[in-house]
Amino acid sequence: MFSVDMIISLIFFILLIICVLVGVA
């Protein structure tokens, strides 16, 4: 089962990747 901590970390990681991709693009 997923814990809230894992979900928050996953969302933060995805947002970070999106920001990097937008910055590169």
N, C-alpha and C positions, 0 to 999 in steps of 0.2 A: 504493500500500500504506500501511497505517496504521503509524505509529511508536508506540512505547510512550508517548512524551511526549504525543502527540496524544490517545491513549486516556485517560491519566491526567487531562489537562486537561479532556477532555469529561466524564468521570465527575464531576470536582470541580465543573464548571459546572452539571451536572444536579442534583447534591446541593444546591448553593447555591440554585438556583431552587426546589427542593422546600422547603427551609427557609424561604425568603421566602414561598411560598404558604401554608405552615402558619402562619407568623407573622401573615399578613394574615387568614387564616381564623380 
